[in-house]
Amino acid sequence: MTSTESQKSFLDAIAHIDWQLEAGLHDDARDAFEHALTKLATPEDLDRLTRLAETFTNDPYVAWVHAVVATLSM
């Protein structure tokens, strides 16, 4: 699997997890998130998630702006 395929798989998993959460399938989403983190995420993905978590924790407004920009650039 190429890094692009791995990235797409991870992003696809995250999108599916978002759907599961919206559908109220929290247990399934939790299991899928664990799988995405342990099997699909690259070290770069994990670093990005860590930075996002730090931003959400330390500066929620900046995190919101970043989330909007990321969503618009998809």
Order of alpha helices (4+ residues) and beta strands (2+ residues): alpha-alpha-alpha-alpha
